[in-house]
Amino acid sequence: MPVSIYRFTRDLRLDDQWGLTSAADVGEVLPVLVIDHSATQRLSRSPRRAAFFCAAVRALDASLRERGSRLIVRRGPVGGTLRSIARASGAVAVTWSARYDVPGASGDAALQSELEEAGLRATLVHDAPAIPPEETNATRSDGGDGYRAFVPYFERWRELTPHVYEAPLLVRFAASDLQSEALPRAQEFGTTECGGDVSSSAASAQLETFLNGPGLQYAIAANVPADDSTSHLSAHLSFGTVAARTAMRRTQERARDPFLLVEERASLRLFLRSLAMRDFFLQLAWYHRVDDEPLQEKMRGFRFAKSHPALDAWRAGETGYPLVDAGIRQLHATGWMHPHIRAVAASFLCFDLGMDWRVGREEWARYATDDDAVISTGNWQWIAGVGADMAQYPRIYNPEKQRRHFDPHGAYVRQWIEELSHATTFEASKASRAQIELPLFAGPAYPLPVVDHDVEARAFLTRYREFLAKTKP
């Protein structure tokens, strides 16, 4: 039979694997992982991300060995490495999953041309989203490319059914005596952290546990940071240890359970909406190449600040606004932040400090475990009011109102801010913070607010309105 190379990237599993199935349609599959300079740079920026990647690769190799195969690892330029493996193995085709960031998409196009010029069949598949961009775009009445607004996209997305690629045992792996380099280790990316069990089976079990328990209260958990009951699947989805279409399909199946309460079905629908938002940002990048430039053309001339006296305080989780600081410290400690708190902390950076959203994106990339640059960009642009959110004015979160509403008893704040672990009041004002500053509380004092939210929010909106007035035709 012909041999077909499957190049694993951020799809580190065998189950429900579109690319693997596509490669198997050509012939026996040779599983390959190429670690190039750009991948090394990206992984080296976040110790937790590197550790997760290495653990996922180990689990993938173990799964392949259970099926009588193994992962062939090489380090070097992707094109030359794949051509070399193809010559040595007699492979006639190479398949891999498409990337959506601008450098990645450009690299995929160049790689496809390079391989085809070498006489190889080169195929890209859309493994990352639950629904491929072409499918949501297929029935657009205006004939445009992709959706720029989420609401019409979601209306279309939820009508579609994700494909199923659930036949890993039917894939025939090629017998090969090719030499493989060592599996990646965390040390080569500058860290000694351990990624734990991040296999596809562990990810699937985590999904099932969520759908049978916390997911039924997702409508509450999504807004209550102290109730850590969200799915925590972002890193698994970004590295492909679980397929987004698997998550979509299983959630839809769970929502059809006739014994569920109305509130539980509503929670599962809300979780589906979060999966749709992830797909929305992927298709947005696919069609519009969203990267460092704002999606909204009118906002490309608006100037956010590149520095601020309180930027380091925001980075350290010492702004004097407890909800913002608790979120930043959670990110530092765990590589993850509660979804609602991400919005509050990002809003504070963009509007209270007037900082460029790209500064926040790059800062969070140093600590987050997940590896979805496109989705991070989409979310940051959304919060900053320069992306796909079509609201008339930016949604500026008041961090104190948010804390009183979503963490009224201070459980989340106390968990992540040691200085406030015994405090009974968390108001961000000098008068109401007197109790915190009493000598009764030993240890470092919690800082006073670095800015006045009300003043800064009004100042930003004034500048925003003036900018829009000047840019109107």
C-alpha positions as CSV (number, residue, x, y, z in Angstrom):
1,M,0.0,0.0,0.0
2,P,1.1,3.6,-0.5
3,V,2.5,5.4,2.6
4,S,1.1,8.6,3.8
5,I,2.7,10.9,6.4
6,Y,0.5,12.4,9.0
7,R,2.2,15.4,10.7
8,F,0.9,15.9,14.2
9,T,0.8,19.6,15.3
10,R,-1.8,20.7,17.9
11,D,-4.0,17.6,17.4
12,L,-2.2,15.2,19.8
13,R,-4.7,12.3,19.9
14,L,-5.9,9.3,17.8
15,D,-9.6,9.5,18.5
16,D,-12.0,11.6,16.4
17,Q,-9.0,12.7,14.3
18,W,-10.0,14.1,10.9
19,G,-6.4,14.5,9.7
20,L,-5.5,10.9,10.6
21,T,-8.5,9.6,8.8
22,S,-7.7,11.7,5.8
23,A,-4.2,10.4,5.7
24,A,-5.4,6.8,6.0
25,D,-7.6,7.3,2.9
26,V,-4.3,7.5,0.9
27,G,-2.6,4.5,2.4
28,E,-0.7,3.3,5.5
29,V,0.0,6.1,7.9
30,L,3.4,7.1,9.1
31,P,3.0,9.3,12.3
32,V,5.4,12.2,12.4
33,L,6.1,15.1,14.8
34,V,8.4,17.9,13.6
35,I,9.6,20.4,16.1
36,D,10.9,23.5,14.3
37,H,12.4,26.8,15.6
38,S,9.1,28.6,15.8
39,A,7.5,25.8,17.8
40,T,10.5,25.8,20.2
41,Q,10.2,29.6,20.6
42,R,6.5,29.4,21.3
43,L,6.7,26.6,23.8
44,S,9.7,28.2,25.6
45,R,7.6,31.3,26.4
46,S,5.4,29.4,28.9
47,P,6.8,26.7,31.2
48,R,3.3,25.2,31.8
49,R,2.6,25.2,28.1
50,A,5.8,23.3,27.3
51,A,5.2,20.8,30.1
52,F,1.6,20.2,28.8
53,F,2.9,19.7,25.3
54,C,5.6,17.2,26.3
55,A,3.2,15.2,28.4
56,A,0.7,15.1,25.6
57,V,3.3,13.9,23.1
58,R,4.4,11.1,25.5
59,A,0.8,10.0,25.8
60,L,0.3,10.1,22.0
61,D,3.4,8.0,21.5
62,A,2.2,5.5,24.1
63,S,-1.2,5.2,22.3
64,L,0.6,4.6,19.0
65,R,2.8,1.9,20.5
66,E,-0.4,0.2,21.8
67,R,-1.4,-0.1,18.1
68,G,2.0,-1.4,17.0
69,S,3.3,1.9,15.8
70,R,5.4,4.8,17.2
71,L,5.8,8.5,16.8
72,I,8.7,9.6,14.6
73,V,10.2,12.8,16.1
74,R,12.5,15.1,14.2
75,R,13.8,18.6,14.9
76,G,14.5,21.1,12.2
77,P,12.8,23.0,9.3
78,V,9.4,21.4,8.6
79,G,9.6,21.3,4.8
80,G,13.0,19.8,4.5
81,T,12.4,17.4,7.3
82,L,9.1,16.1,5.8
83,R,10.7,15.8,2.3
84,S,13.6,13.8,3.8
85,I,11.2,11.4,5.7
86,A,9.1,11.0,2.5
87,R,12.2,10.0,0.5
88,A,13.3,7.5,3.1
89,S,9.9,6.0,3.6
90,G,8.5,6.1,0.1
91,A,5.6,8.3,1.2
92,V,3.5,9.8,-1.5
93,A,1.4,12.3,0.6
94,V,1.6,14.5,3.7
95,T,-1.5,15.6,5.7
96,W,-1.7,18.0,8.7
97,S,-4.2,20.2,10.4
98,A,-4.5,23.9,9.3
99,R,-3.3,26.8,11.5
100,Y,-5.3,30.0,11.7
101,D,-2.8,32.7,13.0
102,V,-1.2,34.8,10.2
103,P,2.3,33.3,10.5
104,G,0.9,29.8,10.8
105,A,-1.4,30.1,7.8
106,S,1.3,31.7,5.7
107,G,3.7,28.9,6.7
108,D,1.1,26.2,5.8
109,A,0.6,27.8,2.4
110,A,4.4,27.8,1.8
111,L,4.8,24.3,3.1
112,Q,2.0,23.0,0.8
113,S,3.7,24.6,-2.2
114,E,7.1,23.2,-1.2
115,L,5.8,19.6,-0.8
116,E,3.7,19.7,-4.0
117,E,6.8,20.9,-5.9
118,A,8.6,17.9,-4.5
119,G,5.9,15.6,-6.0
120,L,4.0,15.0,-2.8
121,R,0.3,15.3,-2.3
122,A,-0.2,17.9,0.5
123,T,-3.5,18.1,2.3
124,L,-4.7,20.4,5.1
125,V,-7.8,19.6,7.2
126,H,-9.7,21.8,9.7
127,D,-9.3,19.7,12.8
128,A,-9.2,22.5,15.4
129,P,-12.8,23.8,15.2
130,A,-15.9,21.7,15.8
131,I,-17.5,23.0,12.6
132,P,-15.1,23.8,9.7
133,P,-15.2,27.4,8.5
134,E,-16.4,26.4,5.0
135,E,-19.5,24.8,6.5
136,T,-20.7,27.8,8.4
137,N,-19.9,30.0,5.5
138,A,-21.6,27.8,2.9
139,T,-25.1,29.1,3.2
140,R,-24.4,32.8,3.5
141,S,-26.9,34.6,1.4
142,D,-24.6,37.6,0.7
143,G,-21.8,35.4,-0.7
144,G,-19.3,36.9,1.7
145,D,-16.4,35.2,3.4
146,G,-16.9,34.3,7.0
147,Y,-18.9,36.0,9.8
148,R,-17.7,39.2,11.5
149,A,-20.5,39.2,14.1
150,F,-21.1,36.4,16.5
151,V,-24.9,36.3,16.8
152,P,-25.6,35.3,13.1
153,Y,-22.6,33.0,13.2
154,F,-24.0,31.2,16.3
155,E,-27.5,30.9,14.6
156,R,-25.9,29.0,11.7
157,W,-23.4,27.1,13.8
158,R,-25.9,25.4,16.1
159,E,-27.9,24.1,13.1
160,L,-25.0,22.0,11.9
161,T,-23.9,18.6,13.0
162,P,-20.2,17.9,13.6
163,H,-18.6,15.1,11.6
164,V,-17.4,11.9,13.3
165,Y,-14.0,10.4,12.8
166,E,-14.1,7.7,15.4
167,A,-12.2,4.8,13.8
168,P,-8.6,4.9,15.1
169,L,-8.4,1.1,15.1
170,L,-9.2,1.0,11.4
171,V,-6.2,3.2,10.6
172,R,-3.3,1.1,9.2
173,F,0.0,2.4,10.4
174,A,3.1,1.9,8.2
175,A,5.8,-0.4,9.4
176,S,9.1,1.6,9.3
177,D,12.6,1.3,10.5
178,L,13.2,5.0,10.3
179,Q,15.1,6.4,13.2
180,S,13.4,8.8,15.6
181,E,14.9,11.5,17.8
182,A,14.0,11.5,21.4
183,L,10.6,12.6,22.5
184,P,10.5,16.3,23.5
185,R,11.3,16.9,27.2
186,A,10.4,20.0,29.2
187,Q,14.1,20.7,29.8
188,E,14.7,21.6,26.1
189,F,12.1,24.4,26.5
190,G,13.7,25.7,29.6
191,T,11.5,24.2,32.3
192,T,11.4,21.3,34.7
193,E,7.6,21.3,35.2
194,C,5.6,18.1,34.8
195,G,2.5,18.2,32.6
196,G,0.8,15.4,34.5
197,D,-1.7,13.1,32.7
198,V,-2.9,15.0,29.7
199,S,-3.6,12.0,27.5
200,S,-6.7,11.9,25.2
201,S,-8.3,9.4,27.5
202,A,-7.8,11.8,30.5
203,A,-9.2,14.6,28.4
204,S,-12.3,12.6,27.5
205,A,-12.8,11.5,31.1
206,Q,-12.6,15.2,32.1
207,L,-15.2,16.1,29.5
208,E,-17.6,13.3,30.7
209,T,-17.2,14.3,34.3
210,F,-18.0,17.9,33.5
211,L,-21.1,17.0,31.4
212,N,-22.4,14.7,34.1
213,G,-21.8,17.1,37.0
214,P,-20.5,20.7,36.9
215,G,-21.7,21.3,33.4
216,L,-25.3,21.1,34.5
217,Q,-24.7,24.2,36.6
218,Y,-22.5,25.9,34.0
219,A,-24.8,28.9,33.8
220,I,-23.9,29.7,37.4
221,A,-20.3,28.5,37.4
222,A,-19.5,30.7,34.4
223,N,-20.1,33.8,36.5
224,V,-19.0,32.7,39.9
225,P,-15.2,32.6,40.2
226,A,-15.2,30.9,43.7
227,D,-17.2,28.0,42.2
228,D,-14.4,26.5,40.1
229,S,-16.8,24.3,38.1
230,T,-16.1,25.3,34.5
231,S,-14.8,22.7,32.1
232,H,-11.0,23.5,32.3
233,L,-10.7,22.1,28.8
234,S,-9.0,25.1,27.1
235,A,-5.5,23.6,27.2
236,H,-6.8,20.2,26.0
237,L,-8.7,21.8,23.1
238,S,-5.7,24.0,22.1
239,F,-3.3,21.0,21.9
240,G,-6.0,18.7,20.5
241,T,-5.9,16.1,23.2
242,V,-9.7,16.2,22.8
243,A,-11.6,17.3,19.6
244,A,-13.9,20.3,19.8
245,R,-16.3,18.4,17.7
246,T,-16.3,15.6,20.3
247,A,-17.1,18.2,23.0
248,M,-19.9,19.6,20.8
249,R,-21.4,16.3,19.9
250,R,-21.3,14.9,23.5
251,T,-22.8,18.1,24.9
252,Q,-25.6,18.0,22.4
253,E,-26.3,14.3,23.3
254,R,-26.2,15.1,27.0
255,A,-28.7,18.0,26.5
256,R,-31.2,15.6,24.9
257,D,-31.5,13.6,28.1
258,P,-35.2,13.7,28.9
259,F,-34.6,13.6,32.7
260,L,-32.6,16.9,32.8
261,L,-34.1,20.0,34.4
262,V,-34.8,23.0,32.3
263,E,-32.0,24.9,34.1
264,E,-29.6,22.0,33.4
265,R,-30.4,22.1,29.6
266,A,-29.9,25.9,29.7
267,S,-26.4,25.4,31.2
268,L,-25.4,22.9,28.5
269,R,-26.6,25.3,25.8
270,L,-24.5,28.0,27.4
271,F,-21.5,25.7,27.3
272,L,-22.2,25.0,23.6
273,R,-22.2,28.7,23.0
274,S,-18.7,29.0,24.5
275,L,-17.6,26.2,22.0
276,A,-19.2,28.2,19.2
277,M,-17.4,31.3,20.3
278,R,-14.1,29.4,20.0
279,D,-15.1,28.3,16.5
280,F,-16.1,31.8,15.7
281,F,-12.7,33.3,16.4
282,L,-11.0,30.5,14.3
283,Q,-13.2,31.2,11.3
284,L,-12.8,34.9,11.8
285,A,-9.0,34.5,11.6
286,W,-9.3,32.0,8.6
287,Y,-11.2,34.5,6.5
288,H,-10.0,37.8,7.7
289,R,-6.4,37.0,9.0
290,V,-7.0,38.7,12.3
291,D,-3.7,39.3,14.1
292,D,-2.1,42.4,15.4
293,E,-4.3,44.8,13.5
294,P,-7.8,45.5,14.9
295,L,-10.6,43.8,13.0
296,Q,-12.6,47.0,13.0
297,E,-11.0,49.3,10.4
298,K,-12.3,52.4,12.2
299,M,-10.3,51.5,15.3
300,R,-6.9,51.1,13.5
301,G,-6.1,54.7,14.1
302,F,-7.1,54.7,17.8
303,R,-4.0,54.9,20.0
304,F,-3.8,52.8,23.1
305,A,-0.9,53.5,25.5
306,K,2.3,51.3,25.3
307,S,3.2,52.0,28.9
308,H,1.6,53.2,32.2
309,P,3.1,53.8,35.7
310,A,0.7,51.1,37.0
311,L,1.4,48.5,34.3
312,D,3.8,46.5,36.6
313,A,1.2,46.6,39.4
314,W,-1.3,45.0,37.0
315,R,1.2,42.4,35.9
316,A,2.0,41.5,39.5
317,G,-1.7,41.5,40.7
318,E,-1.2,44.5,42.9
319,T,-3.6,47.1,41.5
320,G,-5.5,47.5,44.7
321,Y,-8.7,46.1,43.0
322,P,-9.1,42.7,44.6
323,L,-11.0,40.9,41.8
324,V,-8.5,42.0,39.2
325,D,-5.5,41.0,41.4
326,A,-7.0,37.7,42.4
327,G,-7.4,36.8,38.7
328,I,-3.9,37.7,37.8
329,R,-2.5,35.7,40.7
330,Q,-4.6,32.7,39.8
331,L,-3.1,32.9,36.3
332,H,0.4,33.0,37.7
333,A,-0.2,30.1,40.1
334,T,-2.2,27.8,37.8
335,G,-1.8,28.8,34.2
336,W,-5.6,29.4,34.0
337,M,-8.0,32.2,35.0
338,H,-11.7,32.0,35.5
339,P,-13.4,33.1,32.2
340,H,-15.4,36.0,33.7
341,I,-12.4,37.3,35.6
342,R,-10.4,37.3,32.4
343,A,-12.8,39.9,31.0
344,V,-12.6,42.0,34.2
345,A,-8.8,42.0,34.3
346,A,-8.5,42.7,30.6
347,S,-11.0,45.5,30.8
348,F,-9.0,47.1,33.6
349,L,-5.8,47.0,31.6
350,C,-7.4,48.5,28.4
351,F,-9.7,51.1,29.9
352,D,-8.6,51.9,33.5
353,L,-4.9,52.0,32.4
354,G,-5.6,52.8,28.7
355,M,-3.1,50.1,27.7
356,D,-2.8,48.5,24.3
357,W,-4.6,45.1,24.3
358,R,-1.5,43.5,22.7
359,V,0.5,44.2,25.8
360,G,-2.0,42.2,27.8
361,R,-2.2,39.4,25.2
362,E,1.6,39.0,25.3
363,E,1.8,39.1,29.1
364,W,-0.8,36.4,29.5
365,A,0.9,34.3,26.9
366,R,3.8,33.9,29.3
367,Y,1.6,32.2,31.9
368,A,-1.3,30.5,30.2
369,T,-1.1,26.8,29.6
370,D,-3.4,26.8,26.5
371,D,-1.8,27.5,23.1
372,D,-4.6,29.2,21.1
373,A,-3.0,32.5,19.9
374,V,-5.9,33.2,17.5
375,I,-8.5,32.8,20.2
376,S,-6.5,34.9,22.6
377,T,-6.3,37.6,20.0
378,G,-10.0,37.4,19.3
379,N,-10.9,37.6,23.0
380,W,-8.6,40.5,23.6
381,Q,-9.8,42.5,20.6
382,W,-13.4,41.8,21.7
383,I,-12.7,43.2,25.2
384,A,-10.8,46.2,23.9
385,G,-13.7,47.1,21.6
386,V,-11.6,46.8,18.4
387,G,-12.7,43.4,17.3
388,A,-15.8,41.4,16.5
389,D,-18.0,42.8,19.4
390,M,-20.2,45.3,17.5
391,A,-21.4,47.2,20.6
392,Q,-21.6,51.0,20.1
393,Y,-19.2,51.6,23.0
394,P,-16.6,49.4,24.7
395,R,-18.0,47.3,27.6
396,I,-16.0,48.7,30.6
397,Y,-16.3,46.5,33.7
398,N,-16.3,48.2,37.0
399,P,-14.1,45.9,39.1
400,E,-15.7,46.7,42.4
401,K,-19.3,46.3,41.2
402,Q,-18.2,43.0,39.6
403,R,-16.7,41.8,42.9
404,R,-19.7,42.7,44.9
405,H,-22.0,41.0,42.4
406,F,-20.0,37.8,41.6
407,D,-17.8,37.4,44.7
408,P,-20.0,39.0,47.4
409,H,-18.5,37.0,50.3
410,G,-14.9,37.3,49.1
411,A,-14.3,33.6,48.8
412,Y,-12.4,34.0,45.5
413,V,-10.5,37.0,46.6
414,R,-9.4,35.4,49.9
415,Q,-8.3,32.3,48.0
416,W,-5.8,34.1,45.8
417,I,-4.7,37.2,47.7
418,E,-2.8,36.2,50.8
419,E,-2.9,39.8,52.2
420,L,-6.7,39.6,52.3
421,S,-7.1,36.0,53.4
422,H,-8.4,37.1,56.8
423,A,-10.0,40.4,55.8
424,T,-13.7,41.0,56.0
425,T,-13.9,44.0,53.7
426,F,-12.4,44.4,50.3
427,E,-13.6,47.8,49.0
428,A,-11.1,49.6,46.9
429,S,-11.1,52.9,48.8
430,K,-9.0,54.4,51.6
431,A,-11.9,54.8,54.0
432,S,-13.3,51.3,53.8
433,R,-9.9,49.7,53.8
434,A,-8.9,50.9,57.2
435,Q,-9.5,47.5,58.8
436,I,-7.1,45.9,56.4
437,E,-4.4,48.2,57.4
438,L,-4.7,47.6,61.2
439,P,-1.6,46.0,62.8
440,L,-3.8,43.1,63.7
441,F,-3.2,41.7,60.3
442,A,0.4,40.6,60.1
443,G,2.3,40.3,56.8
444,P,2.5,42.5,53.8
445,A,-0.2,45.1,53.4
446,Y,-2.5,45.0,50.4
447,P,-1.9,48.0,48.1
448,L,-4.3,50.9,47.7
449,P,-5.9,51.4,44.2
450,V,-3.4,52.5,41.6
451,V,-6.1,54.5,39.8
452,D,-9.6,55.8,40.4
453,H,-11.8,53.6,38.2
454,D,-14.7,56.1,37.7
455,V,-12.3,58.9,36.7
456,E,-10.3,56.7,34.3
457,A,-13.4,55.1,32.7
458,R,-15.0,58.5,32.0
459,A,-11.7,59.8,30.6
460,F,-11.4,56.8,28.3
461,L,-15.0,57.1,27.0
462,T,-14.5,60.8,26.3
463,R,-11.4,60.1,24.3
464,Y,-13.2,57.3,22.5
465,R,-16.1,59.5,21.5
466,E,-13.8,62.3,20.3
467,F,-11.9,59.8,18.2
468,L,-15.2,58.5,16.6
469,A,-16.4,62.0,16.0
470,K,-13.2,62.8,14.1
471,T,-13.3,59.6,12.0
472,K,-16.9,59.9,10.9
473,P,-17.2,60.6,7.1
